[in-house]
Amino acid sequence: MAQGSNNNDAFAGSAAQFMQVTELQKQFMDQQMSLWQAVLNKKPGQDPAFKVAPEPGDRRFSAPEWKESPIYDYLHQAYLLNTQYLKQVVEVIPAEDAKSKERMRFLARQMADAMAPSNFAATNPEFIKLALETKGQSITDGINNLIKDFEKGRISMTDESVFEVGRNIATTEGAVVYENELMQLIQYAPLTPKVGTRPLVVVPPCINKFYIMDLQPDNSLIRFMVEQGNTVFLVSWRNPKDDLGHASWDDYLENGPIAALRVAREITKVKQVNALGFCVGGTILTSALAVLKARGENPVASLTLLTTLLDFSDTGEIGLFIDEKGVAAREGTIGKGGLLPARDLANTFSFLRANDLVWNYVTGNYLKGQKPQAFDLLYWNSDSTNLPGPFACWYMRNMYLENNLRVPGKLDMCGTRVDLGQLDMPVYLLATREDHIVPWHSAYQSTRLLGGKARFVLGASGHIAGVINPVSKNKRSYWVNEDVKNDAEGWLTVAEERKGSWWADWADWLKPLSGEQRAPRKPGNAKYKPIEPAPGRYVKERAV
């Protein structure tokens, strides 16, 4: 009887889905007919009776050429209708689970983005107009741009000739005071007459270059940290080549934050430092602190985590690329040694925002023959890094796939079992509201995992723009709420919105934790003599 009931339920569900698809098809055909008639009957100076508008922020069809000709006016609106229909059908199609449904949505978006009429010469009126105006020169320039990018193996997003690491980006003054095979430790020169006795050790992500935090003086988070009277040390990860293809997660902990914390304490002669981690750098730093705690060490007085995941329950669209089959395949090829190429990582991140980071440049560089404008953030975005295979495979399996870090005693790191709940220092947690790499609801879960008093702050914008938001520009806003007992949405409901950058809020939080004021000292000491000026040579190594 129960089996029959299940069969009836399944039949009823299928029938309902069939009816929904049928209704969507009828609605789609009606809209296409309305669009066709609206374009045919459109009179100059009058709004059409039926119009399909792009989603907010979609600038692909904003040029007047798309509306001047009835052909292209219909073409781009028909495409938008097709895209809407595809999204609606995906929502009706059954899926095994929530992750499968998200994969379907992602693939549908990729297909729709790729098939946009703006991406093809024959269906892009801007291409045709420019080709006529330049007598074909734009076509020649576009072909030359395409050939150059083929040689580089990637799409050019900015004029790379304008920037040079150490010359006009990553220019905050300092010196490399320690190095090993995986990282250099930079100590920045003081910019204030007095500094706190307790230094700040910064661990950026190893998936990108650190200078996202030190682009130019007016948007440098590192310079801001130094200007607040902090003695700042920063881990500059090496861009691994084949000789580092053996490096593991444990190697990164021992030779990254654990080594950096030891050296910073020895140079400044203090028992404890403040520490800050950004993105996966925060995951590495927190893991290292849990290892040290298990060893009976407590070298950090306060912890700041910027857009960091410790609970990987919801990893956003990145998690769609990681499943058992894919991880097992990686483990079989590079899990014991080898590299995860920078190109693979860069392509993955770019296609998360394909219209902005892929098709926008296909249209501009190759169809219009334009040279990309100089933009420091996009220069950094194009300066990708490799990852050692053992490190990458361990990270994908234990964090993204199995979410083991949040479970006390589950993971063995550097020969010891770790428990994040034992980390009882005060912690400042920043997430950003539109982050597609570290969803803010997931970042909020760190308030449940760490044992110390937590201040959670939610910034506006996304993963990078929300973090690199200088106080001097007074842009955007952030939300604060001292009470983190509620769930994420409950926290936000009563949070206070404040205009401007979270940087000032963080500086106010950190100041009482920075120790007494004293005269600053030059980078290094007798044991750790400066090796070379900041930003050092490791950050200048490019992936091959």
N, C-alpha and C positions, 0 to 999 in steps of 0.2 A: 504493500500500500504506500509505504514511504517512497519507494523507488518511482512509482507512478506519479506521486505528488511532485517529486523532483523533476521528472520529465515534463510534467505540465507547466511547472514554473519556468523551465528552460524554454519551452515552446512559447509561453506567454512573453518572456523576455525578448526572444528573437523576433516575435511578431511586432512587439512595441518598437524595437530598433528598426525593423523594416519600415514601419509606418513613419518613424522620425526621418529616416533617410529619404523616403518618398516625398514627405512634406518639404524637406530641405531642397530637393531637386525641383519641385514645383515652384518654390519661392525663388530659387536661383534663376530658373528660366523666365519667370515673370520680371525679375529685376533686370535681366539681360535685355529683355524686350523693351522695358521702360527706358533703359539707358540708350538703346539704339534709336528709339523714337525721339528722345530728348536731344541727342546729338544731331539727328537729321533736321529737327524743327527749331534748333537753336538760332536765335536772332541776335545780331550784334548789339551789345550793350545790355542784354537781358540775361538774367540768371536762368539756367535751364530748369525745367520742371522736375527733373530727376538728376541727382549728382552723387557720385561716390567720392567721399573724401578719404585721404590717407590718414593713418593713425597719427596722433600727436608726435612730433619729432621726426617724422618721415619726410625728408627733403628731396627725395629722388625725382619728384615730378613738380617741383616748385618753379622751375624755369618757365617763362611765358611760351616757349616753343611747344610745350605739351598741350597748350590750350588754343593756340592760334590755328592749328589745322584740325578739321573734324576727324581726320584719320587717327592722328596721335591722341587727340582728346578722347576718342572712343577706346583706343588701344590701351591707354594707361588705366582708364577707369574699369575696363573689362578685366584687366589683370587684377586690380584691387578687389573686384567682385569675386574672381576665381579664388583669390587668396582667402577671402572671408569664408567662402563655401568650403574650401579645404579644411580650414580650422574647425568649422562647425561639424563636418563629417567625422573628423578625428575624435571629437568629443562624444559622438554617438557610438563609434566602433568600440566593442568590448575589449578590455585588456585584462591580463592575468592579475596584475597588481598595480599599485600607484606608480612604481618606477617604470613599468612597461608603458603606462599611459604617458608619462613624461617623455619617454624616448620617442613615442609616436608624435607628440607635439613638437619636439625638437627637430625630428626628421622632416616633418611637414613644413616647418619654418625654413629649414635649409633648402628644401626643394623650391618653395615659393620665392625665397630670396634669390636663388640662382637663376630662376626663369624670368626675372623682371625684365621688361622691354628696355629698360635703361642700360642693361648689360650688353646689348647687342647692337652692332653698327647699323643694321638694316632697320631697326625699330627704335632708334634713338634720334629724335629730331635735332638735338643739340650737336651730336656728332656730324650730322649732315650739314647743318648750317655753318659750323666752324670749318668743315672741310672745304666748302664753297668759298667762304670768306678768305681763307688762307691759301686758296688754290692748291689744296692737297698737302700743304706743309704739315698740318696737324696730323695727318695720317702717317707721314714719314716720321715725324717726331714720336708718335705713338709706337710705331714698329721698333724704332731705336730704343725707346724706353723698355719695351718688352724684351728685347735681346739682352739689354744690360741686366734686367732683373732675372732673366734665365741664368745668366752667368753667375749672379750672386746667389741664386737659389731661393729668393724670397721677393715679395712685393715691397717696393720702396714706399714708405709712408711719410718720409720727411727728407729734406735736403741734408744728407749726412755730412756733406763737405763743410757745413757751417760749424759743426760741433767737434770738440776734442776733449776727452776726459782729462782733467787736470789743467786744461787751459781756460775753458769758459763754462764747463760744468764740473761738479765735484771739486770745487776750489776752496772749500773751507780749510784754513791753514792747520797743519798738524804734521805728525810724523808716524811712520810705522815703527813700533817699539818691540814687536815680537812677530815671529812667523813660524809656521810649520807647513807640512805638505798640503794642508787643506785650507788654511786661512792666514791672513795677516791681521794683526791687531793694531789699529790706528788710535793714537791718542791725540786729540785736538788741542791746539794752543788756546790758552784762556783769552777771553775778550772782555773780562770784567776785572776791576781792581781787587775784588775778593771772590773767593769760591767756597762752596760748601766742602767740608772735609770728606763727605761721603760721595764718591764718584758715581757716574752713571755708565753702565755697560750696555751697549746696544747690539742686538742680534737681528740683523735683517734676514729676509728670505734668501735661501741659496738657489732658488729657482730663477731669480733675477739678480741683476747687479744692485749693489747697495745704494748707488747714487740717485735712485728715485727719492731718497731722503736728503739729497744734497745736490739738487739740480743747479740752481743759480742762487746767488745771495738773497734775492727777494722772495724765493719760495723754498728755501732750504730749512727743513725741520732740524737737521743737525746744527746748523748755525744758530737757530733759535734756542736749541738746548744749551749751547755754549753761552749764548747771550744772557741766559737766565742764571748764570753763575755756577754751572755744572762743569766738573771735569769729565769730559766725555771720552769714552773708549768705544770703538766700533769694530765689529768683526767684518772683515772683507773676505768673503768666500772666494776660493779659487775656482776658475772655470775649468772643470776636469777635462783632461785629455785621456788617452788610452792608458797612461801610466797610473792613473787614479781610478781605473775601472773596477778595482777590487774594493773600494771604500764602502763601508757599511753604515747603518744607522748609528751603531755604537761608536764607530770612528768619528762621526760628525759630532756626537755628544762630547766625547773625550777631548777631541782636538779643536772643537769649536767653543761653545760656552764654558765648559769646565776649565779649559786652559785659559780662556779670556778672563774669567772671574779670578783665577789664581794670580795671573800676572797683574791685573788691575789692582788687586789688594796689596800685592807686594810693592808695586810702584808707589802707591799712595799711603801705604803703611796703615791700613785700616782693617778691622775684622769683618766688616760688612759693607757691601756696595748696594746701590739701587740698580735694577736691571729692567730692560725694555726689549720686547720681542715684537716683530712685525710679521703677520701672516704665518707662513710655515716656520719662520724664524722664531715666532712665539711658541709654536708647538715644540720645536727643538729645545728652546730655552727652558720651558716648563718641564719637559722630560728630563733634562739635565739636572734641574733643581730637585726633582723627585729622586733621582739617583743619588745626589749628594745628601739629601735628607735621610735616605735609607742607610747611607754610610755614616750617619751621625754628624754631618756637616750642615751648617746653616749660614752660608756666606752672603745671603741677600736679605736686605731689610725691607724692600718694597719691590713689587713686580708690576710692570705695565705691559699689557697685551693689546696690540692694535690689530683689529680684524683677524683674530686668531681662532682656529677651531681646536677644541679639546674634546668635545663631543661631536662625533661625525654622523649623528643620526640623519641629519638633512644636510647634504653637501651641495645642494643646488645642481646646476647643469653639469658641472665637472663630474659628479658622481655617475652620470649617465654613461660615461665612457669606461667605467671601471666595473667589471663583473668577474665572477670566478674564472670563466673561460679565458678572458683577456689577461687577467693577472697570472694565471697558470702558464699561459703562453709566454709572457714576459719572463717569468721565473725560469722557464726552460731554455730561454735564449741568453738573457743577460743577468739572471739572478745570481749566478756564481762569479760573474765578471763580465765587464763590457760597459757600454754607455747607452743611456737613453738620450738620443740626439736632441740638441737644442731646437732643431727644425720641427721635430714632432711636437714638442711642448708649445712652441710658438704658434704652430698651426691650430692646435687644440684651443688655445686661449683666443686666437683671432676669430675662429668660427663660432665662438660663443656670442660674438657681436659682429656677425658677418657683414651686415650692411655698412657698418661704420669702419671696420678694420680690414675688409677684403674687397667687396664690390664697389665701394666708394673709390678705391684706388685703381681698380680695374677700369672703371669708367674714366676717371681723370687722367691716369697715366697713359693708358693704351688707346682708348677711343678718342680722347681730346688732345693727347700728346702734351699734356701739361707736366711741369716739374713740381713735385710736392713742395709745399711751403716748409720753412724751417720751424720746427717745434720740438723743444727739448724733451718733452714727455714721450713723444713718438720716437725720437732718437733712442731713448732708453728702452722703449718697448721693442725696438728692433735689435737690441744688443742682448741676444738670448744666451742662455747657459745650458751646458750639458748636465746630466746627472749620472753619477755612478749607478750601474745596474743593480747591485745588491741593495744600496740605499733606497732607490726608487721602488723596487719590488717589495721590500719590507714595509715601506711607508704606505704603499697602496693597499697591501693586504691587511696590515694591522690597524690602520687608521680608516681608510675609506671603505674597505670591504667588510671588515669584522668589527670595527669600532671598539677596539680593545683598551685604548688608553683610559677610558672613563671607568673601567672596572678595577677596583682596588686589588692589587696583587696578581693581576692577570698577565702583565707583560714583564718579561725579564730583559732588562736593559743594562748593559755593562756589568753583567754578572749579579744583578740584584733585582728583586721584585719591587715595583714602584706603586705608590699610592698617592694620587694628587691631593687627596683630602688631608694629608700630613703637611702640606704647604700652608703655613698659617700666617704668612706675612700679609700686610695690607696690599690690595691689588686694585689697579685702575684698568677697567675693561672698556675699550672703545670698539663699537661696531658701527657700520654705516647702513643707512636705511635702504639703499638701492643696490647693495653689494650682491653681485651675481656669483661671486667666487666663495665668499664666506657669508651665507645668509645670516642676518642679524639675530633671528630667533635662535639659531644654533650657537652663535657666539654668546648669547645671553645664558646658555646652559652652563657656561663656565662658573657662573655664580653659585651653582649647585655642586660643583666638583671640587673647588679650591676651599681650603679650610679657613683662610683669613677673611677679614672684613673687605667686602667688595664695593667699589663705586663703579656703576655701569653708566656709560654715556653713549648716546646714539647720535651719530653725526648724519647730516644730510648728504645726499649724493652717493657715489659708488665706492668701489674698493680702493681706487687710487685718489680720485678727486676729493673724496670725503676725508681722507687722511692728510693729503698734501694740500692744506687749506690755510694759508698764512694769515696770521692775525692782522698784519698790515693791510691786507686787502678787504678785510671785514665782510667776507662773502658768506653766504649760506647761513646755516643755523645748526644748533644741536639741542638734544633733549636730555634733561637730568631728572633723576628721582632717587633720593637716598634709600628708599625702601625697595629691596630686591626680593622680598618674600613672595610677591605675586608671580604669576607666569609672565611671559614676555608681553603679551597683549595687555594684560592687566597692569603691568609696569608702565607701558606707553600711555594708557588711558589717563593716568593721573600725572604723567611726566610734564615738567615745565619746559617750554621751548624758549631758547635763548638765541638771540641773533649773534652772528659772527662765528669765529673759529673756536673749536674745542681746545686749541693749543693753550689758550690763557687759563682755561679751567684746569687742565692737567698741570700746568706750571704752578698754580696755586696749591694744588693737591700735593705736589712733590716737594715743594719748598720746605715745609716743616720736617721732612724726612731726609733732608740733605746734610744735616749736621751743622755744627758751628762754622762761622765764617773764618777764613784764614787767607793769607796771601797766596796767590797762585804760583805754580812751579812750571818749569819747562817740561815738555814731554820726555818720558823716560827717566832712568836713573843710572847709577854706576853699573848695575847688573843688566838692565835692559836699555842699552844705548840705542838711540835712533838709527834705524837701518837705512831709511830713505824718506823723502818728503811724502806727505799725503798727496794724492789718494793711494800711492803705492802702485806696484806693477801688476799685482794679481787682478785688479779690477779692469786693467787695460787689455787683458787677454781675451780675444774673441773666439767664439766657437768656430770650429772648422767642419 
